[in-house]
Amino acid sequence: MSQSKAIFAALQQEFDSVQADQGLGSLGEWPPKGEHNCYVIGVNITESKFRVTGTGKEIPSVSVQFNYQMIEDPDRPEPLAFRGAPMNIPADLTEIDHEGSQIRARIEMSRLKGHIKTLLSYDPADMEAAFEEVETLLNGDNTVAAVVRCQYTERNDRTYRTEYLQSLLST
């Protein structure tokens, strides 16, 4: 325990210089609710766990989170860059035995498919191939600009943020 305290003490200056990040945007900040013209600047894919409501059972999943930067942002000297809401996609939907969790998984999958469809300008049939194409597109020399709709839902004194890719501005 004392070794941990020493490490924390040594990191105090760095700790003081950063803002808290709770995973829903760059330093927790998103643009106002509504539609915004943004560059799609990347996508992060990580292994995760999907927790089933009621039982607490955890199923292996993939978390997909897109990164954006506002094209124009008159309120700041540098346009706001933010991470979209993570989409947690379970590896095996048949393992989910709770109806609410099944609905949540389908909503996340639908949202991911919407992002892919918008970025590729066609309705993908093969998820793996389509996602490889998205990664190539975002990692290439092209600039990808899209209309991003930021949606905020208030529930039980919490704000849930979700973004949707509406359409491409250029390809």
Secondary structure, DSSP 8 states (H G I E B T S, - for coil): -HHHHHHHHHTHHHHHHS----SSSBTTB---SEEEEEEEEEEEEEEEEEE-TTT--EEEEEEEEEEEEES--TTSSS--EEE---EEEES-GGG---HHHHHHHHHHHHHHHHHHHHHHTS--S-HHHHHHHHHHHHHSS---EEEEEEEEEEETTEEEEEEEEEEEEE-
